[in-house]
Amino acid sequence: MSGVWRERRWRPWEVLTVALAYAYLSWLPVGFMTQRAGSMGRMGWPFVNLPTTIAVSLVAFAVAWGVMAVPARRWATPVHLLGMALSVLFAYWIYRQYVDHYAPVTDRATALQYGAEELLAGRNPYYRHTQLDNTISPMVGGLLLAVPFVLTSGDMYWQGLVWLVLTIAFLSWLCGTRAGLVTGALLVLSPAFRLELSIQSDGWLNGAALAVTGTAVYLLAARYRRSTWWTAAYVAAALVFAMAFSYRFIYAVLALPLGALVWRHYGRRALLTAAIPAGVASVLLIFVPYLADPAVYAPFTKAGLGSRPGMIANLPLLTGLACAAVAVVGTLLLRTLAGVWGTMFVASVVFITLTGWGQHDWYQYLTWAYNGAALVFALFALCLPLRPPPGVATDRTLLEDLRGRR
């Protein structure tokens, strides 16, 4: 079944590059658990060692490449839908197998739950600590995204699975059921994603929320002037995007490529209609809690990466500058939305790599805490079309446009 955008075939260099990055991102949590507990157990299978991880990743992407290349058939849609359902059921089984083991020793979900509870009670969420006596590190945007789950179930039990279904369903609707099947299968195959899901981590969830809401903003930018209702939907999508944007600092560079693409494809007015409410909301969500009591505002403190013996000097600054440089280069070169998420994928890998190199420790929390988000960005980049939609203001890259003006 075809989606809003036409399904596209993956190019060989894309498959090879992303497959190797997939192996790298998938192995880091396995190495972390092996170093810490002796092994990752069934959670890591079949990624039992680095050579096997590379081989499995290459085979998985070769199969996905074949699936995306098969000519569309009516009978294929039910098969794709069944595959997506099996992927979600497998994720649920993994979650149920391991959540009782990991939940007592992690506090990612607790931080969101406690923070959301404090917000609902009208109190500053950053005064409260988790059950492990850690400060709450997500910004208010992440806490707001958690509120529906706190209100409906009292905790974060369903958050990860709901966002997995949303991500798969959104790509399936947008790019066809094959894209949804491949995305679901590749996500749940990776131990990086499985571990994040089991410990109820929100690292990957932030990436999924940005990819879904950012893509929705871009889609609505082409339609927002059709009626008042379309404009309202566009602004609402921008505000939800602001919540995902005001979650963690690692993804702040997204504003540059996404904003530039909306401006170039749909004009300055389209950009400002979304950017003004999203920008104001983001500033309020990030800085009002800080100004209320800077001493307890943990997100700024956590952005410093902490300290380790022998850590490269000014590592947070170097990492931020490197990710910003990736965003600038990506903004100059991209011509489609696939390029936005490809840029974010590269920026995420740069962050992960510099964190491991700069702290002289590849098997640590920060080298795999955001790997699931990186995989989401990569799959969005692979599934979205490489040609701009008809009717855009320009189909040139910004670099081509700048060269043409000389």
C-alpha positions in Angstrom: 0.0 0.0 0.0 1.5 3.3 -1.0 1.5 6.2 1.4 1.3 10.0 1.1 4.7 10.0 -0.5 5.8 7.5 -3.0 7.9 4.5 -1.7 11.5 4.7 -2.8 14.2 2.1 -3.2 17.3 2.4 -1.0 20.6 3.1 -2.7 23.5 0.6 -2.1 25.8 3.2 -0.4 22.9 4.1 2.0 22.4 0.5 3.0 26.0 -0.2 3.6 26.7 3.0 5.5 23.6 2.8 7.8 24.1 -0.9 8.3 27.6 -0.3 9.7 26.4 2.5 11.9 23.6 0.3 13.0 26.1 -2.4 14.1 28.1 0.3 16.0 25.1 1.6 17.8 23.7 -1.8 18.5 27.0 -3.2 19.9 27.7 -0.4 22.4 25.0 -1.4 24.9 26.0 -5.0 24.6 29.6 -4.1 25.4 28.3 -2.0 28.3 26.3 -4.8 29.8 29.1 -7.3 29.1 31.5 -5.1 31.0 29.1 -4.5 33.8 27.3 -7.8 34.3 29.3 -10.3 32.3 26.8 -10.5 29.4 23.6 -9.1 28.1 21.9 -12.5 28.1 19.0 -13.1 25.7 18.5 -9.4 25.4 21.6 -9.1 23.3 21.0 -12.1 21.0 22.1 -12.5 18.2 24.6 -9.7 18.8 27.0 -11.9 20.8 30.2 -10.2 19.7 31.4 -7.4 17.5 32.1 -9.5 14.3 28.7 -11.2 14.6 27.0 -7.8 15.2 28.5 -6.5 12.0 27.4 -9.6 10.0 23.9 -9.6 11.5 23.5 -5.9 10.7 24.6 -6.3 7.1 22.3 -9.2 6.6 19.4 -7.4 8.2 19.8 -4.4 6.0 20.3 -6.5 2.9 16.9 -8.2 3.7 15.3 -4.8 4.3 16.8 -3.5 1.0 15.2 -6.5 -0.8 11.9 -5.8 0.9 11.9 -2.2 -0.2 12.9 -3.2 -3.8 10.1 -5.7 -4.3 7.4 -4.3 -6.7 4.2 -3.4 -5.0 1.5 -6.1 -4.9 -1.9 -6.0 -3.3 -1.3 -9.2 -1.4 1.8 -7.7 0.2 -0.1 -5.1 2.4 -1.6 -7.7 4.8 1.9 -9.3 5.1 3.4 -6.0 5.9 0.7 -5.3 8.5 1.2 -8.7 10.1 5.0 -8.1 10.2 4.4 -4.7 12.0 2.1 -6.4 14.5 4.6 -9.1 15.2 7.3 -6.5 15.7 5.2 -4.7 18.3 4.3 -8.0 20.0 7.9 -8.9 20.2 8.8 -5.5 21.7 6.0 -6.0 24.2 7.3 -9.5 25.1 10.9 -8.2 25.5 9.5 -5.4 27.7 7.5 -7.7 29.9 10.5 -10.1 30.2 12.9 -7.5 31.5 11.1 -4.5 33.0 10.8 -6.1 36.4 14.5 -6.8 36.3 15.6 -3.3 35.2 13.0 -1.0 36.7 14.3 -1.1 40.3 17.8 -0.1 39.2 16.9 2.7 36.6 15.1 5.9 37.1 14.4 7.2 33.6 10.7 6.5 33.8 10.6 7.6 37.4 12.1 11.0 36.5 9.3 11.6 34.0 6.6 10.3 36.3 7.7 12.4 39.3 8.3 15.5 37.2 4.8 15.2 35.6 3.2 14.6 39.0 4.9 17.8 40.3 3.8 19.8 37.3 0.2 18.6 37.7 0.3 19.6 41.4 1.6 23.1 40.4 5.0 22.6 42.0 8.6 23.0 40.6 9.4 19.5 39.4 13.2 20.0 39.9 12.9 20.0 43.7 12.0 16.3 43.6 14.5 13.5 43.3 14.0 10.0 41.9 14.0 6.8 43.9 17.7 6.5 43.2 18.1 10.1 44.6 19.0 11.5 41.2 17.9 14.9 40.0 15.3 15.1 37.2 17.1 15.7 34.0 14.4 16.0 31.3 13.3 19.5 30.5 9.6 20.5 30.9 8.7 19.6 27.3 9.5 16.0 28.1 7.5 16.1 31.3 4.5 17.5 29.4 4.7 14.6 26.9 4.6 12.2 29.8 1.5 13.8 31.4 -1.0 11.7 29.4 0.5 8.5 30.6 0.6 9.6 34.2 -3.0 10.6 34.0 -4.2 7.4 32.3 -2.0 4.7 34.0 -0.3 6.5 36.9 3.2 5.7 35.5 5.2 5.4 32.3 4.2 1.7 31.7 2.8 2.2 28.2 4.9 5.2 27.0 7.6 3.4 25.1 5.2 0.9 23.4 2.8 3.7 22.4 5.5 5.7 20.8 6.8 2.6 19.0 3.3 2.1 17.5 3.0 5.8 16.6 6.4 5.8 14.8 5.7 2.7 12.8 2.1 3.7 12.0 3.2 7.2 11.0 5.9 6.0 8.6 3.5 3.4 7.2 0.9 6.0 6.5 3.5 8.4 5.1 5.7 6.1 3.0 3.8 2.9 2.7 3.4 -0.3 4.7 6.8 -1.6 3.6 8.5 1.3 5.4 6.5 0.6 8.5 7.5 -3.1 8.4 11.2 -2.4 7.9 11.2 0.3 10.6 9.5 -1.9 13.2 11.7 -4.9 12.4 15.0 -3.1 12.4 14.2 -1.2 15.6 13.2 -4.3 17.7 16.2 -6.3 16.3 18.7 -3.9 17.7 19.7 -4.5 21.4 20.1 -0.8 21.7 16.4 -0.2 21.2 15.4 -3.3 23.2 17.4 -2.2 26.2 16.1 1.3 26.1 12.5 0.0 25.9 13.0 -2.4 28.8 14.5 0.2 31.2 11.8 2.6 30.1 14.4 5.0 28.8 13.2 8.2 27.1 16.4 8.7 25.0 15.0 7.1 21.9 11.5 8.4 22.6 12.7 12.0 22.3 14.1 11.2 18.9 10.8 9.6 17.8 8.8 12.5 19.0 11.0 15.0 17.1 10.9 12.9 13.9 7.1 12.5 14.0 6.2 16.0 15.0 8.9 17.6 12.9 7.7 15.7 9.8 4.1 16.7 10.6 5.1 20.4 10.8 6.7 20.1 7.3 3.7 18.4 5.9 1.3 21.0 7.2 3.5 23.9 6.0 2.3 23.0 2.5 -1.4 23.3 3.5 -1.7 25.8 6.4 -3.0 28.6 4.2 -6.0 26.6 2.8 -8.3 27.4 5.8 -8.4 28.5 9.4 -8.5 24.9 10.4 -5.4 24.0 8.5 -3.6 27.0 10.1 -4.8 25.9 13.6 -3.5 22.4 12.9 -0.2 23.8 11.7 0.3 25.9 14.8 -0.8 23.0 17.1 1.8 20.7 15.4 4.4 23.4 16.0 3.6 23.6 19.7 3.7 19.8 20.1 7.1 19.9 18.3 8.2 22.5 20.8 7.5 20.1 23.6 9.7 17.5 21.9 12.3 20.1 21.1 12.3 21.3 24.8 13.2 17.9 26.1 16.9 17.5 26.0 19.7 19.7 24.6 21.3 17.0 22.4 18.8 17.7 19.6 18.8 21.5 19.7 20.7 21.6 16.3 17.5 20.3 14.6 16.1 23.9 14.5 18.6 24.9 11.8 18.0 22.2 9.0 14.3 21.9 9.6 13.7 25.6 9.7 15.8 26.2 6.6 13.9 23.6 4.7 10.5 24.9 5.6 11.6 28.4 4.6 13.1 27.3 1.2 10.2 25.1 0.3 7.2 27.1 1.5 8.5 30.6 2.2 9.3 32.9 5.1 5.6 33.3 6.1 5.2 29.5 6.5 8.4 29.4 8.6 7.4 32.3 10.9 3.9 31.0 11.4 5.4 27.8 13.0 8.6 29.2 14.3 7.2 32.0 16.4 4.8 29.9 18.5 7.3 27.0 18.7 10.2 29.3 19.6 8.2 31.2 22.3 7.0 27.9 23.7 10.5 26.4 23.7 12.0 29.5 25.5 9.3 29.4 28.1 9.6 25.6 28.7 13.4 25.8 29.0 14.1 29.0 30.8 11.1 29.7 33.1 11.9 26.7 35.4 15.6 27.7 35.3 14.7 31.3 36.4 12.4 30.0 39.1 15.4 28.4 40.9 18.7 28.1 39.0 20.2 26.1 41.8 18.0 23.1 41.3 17.5 23.1 37.5 19.2 19.8 36.6 19.0 19.9 32.8 21.7 22.5 32.5 23.9 20.6 34.9 23.4 17.3 33.2 24.3 18.9 29.8 27.9 19.2 31.1 28.4 15.4 30.8 29.8 15.2 34.3 33.5 14.5 34.8 35.7 11.5 34.4 39.4 10.9 35.1 41.4 11.9 31.9 38.3 13.3 30.2 39.3 15.6 27.2 39.1 19.3 28.3 36.0 21.2 27.3 34.4 18.0 25.9 30.8 19.4 26.1 31.8 22.5 24.2 33.7 20.4 21.6 30.8 18.0 21.2 28.3 20.9 20.8 30.5 22.6 18.2 30.9 19.4 16.2 27.2 18.7 16.2 26.5 22.3 15.2 29.0 21.9 12.4 27.2 18.8 11.1 23.9 20.8 11.3 25.4 23.6 9.2 26.8 21.3 6.6 23.6 19.3 6.4 21.6 22.5 6.0 23.7 23.7 3.1 23.5 20.3 1.3 19.9 19.0 2.0 17.1 19.5 -0.5 14.4 17.2 1.1 13.1 16.2 4.5 15.1 13.0 4.3 18.2 15.2 4.5 17.0 16.8 7.8 16.8 13.4 9.5 20.0 12.2 7.8 21.7 15.3 9.3 20.2 14.5 12.7 21.4 10.9 12.4 25.0 12.0 11.6 24.9 14.5 14.5 23.7 11.8 16.9 26.5 9.5 15.8 29.0 12.3 16.2 27.7 13.0 19.7 28.0 9.3 20.7 31.5 8.9 19.2 32.9 12.0 20.8 31.4 11.1 24.1 33.2 7.7 24.1 36.4 9.1 22.7 36.5 12.1 24.9 35.9 10.2 28.1 38.1 7.3 27.1 35.2 4.9 27.8 33.2 3.4 24.9 31.0 1.3 27.2 29.2 3.8 29.3 25.7 5.1 29.6 26.1 8.2 27.3 27.4 6.1 24.4 24.1 4.2 24.1 21.5 6.3 25.9 20.5 8.0 22.6 21.2 5.2 20.1 17.5 4.4 19.7 16.9 8.0 18.6 19.8 7.8 16.1 18.2 4.6 14.6 14.8 6.4 14.3 16.5 9.3 12.5 18.3 6.9 10.1 15.1 5.0 9.2 13.2 8.2 8.6 16.0 9.4 6.3 16.0 6.1 4.4 12.2 5.9 4.0 11.4 9.5 3.0 11.7 10.6 -0.6 14.8 12.2 -2.0 12.9 14.6 -4.3 11.2 17.7 -3.1 7.4 17.7 -3.4 5.9 19.6 -6.4 5.1 23.2 -5.9 8.0 24.1 -3.6 9.6 27.5 -3.8 13.0 25.9 -4.9 14.4 22.5 -5.4 18.0 23.6 -5.1 20.1 23.1 -2.1 21.1 26.2 -0.1 24.7 25.7 -1.2 23.7 25.7 -4.9 21.6 28.8 -4.3 24.4 30.7 -2.7 26.8 29.7 -5.5 24.3 30.8 -8.1 24.1 34.3 -6.5 27.8 34.9 -6.9 
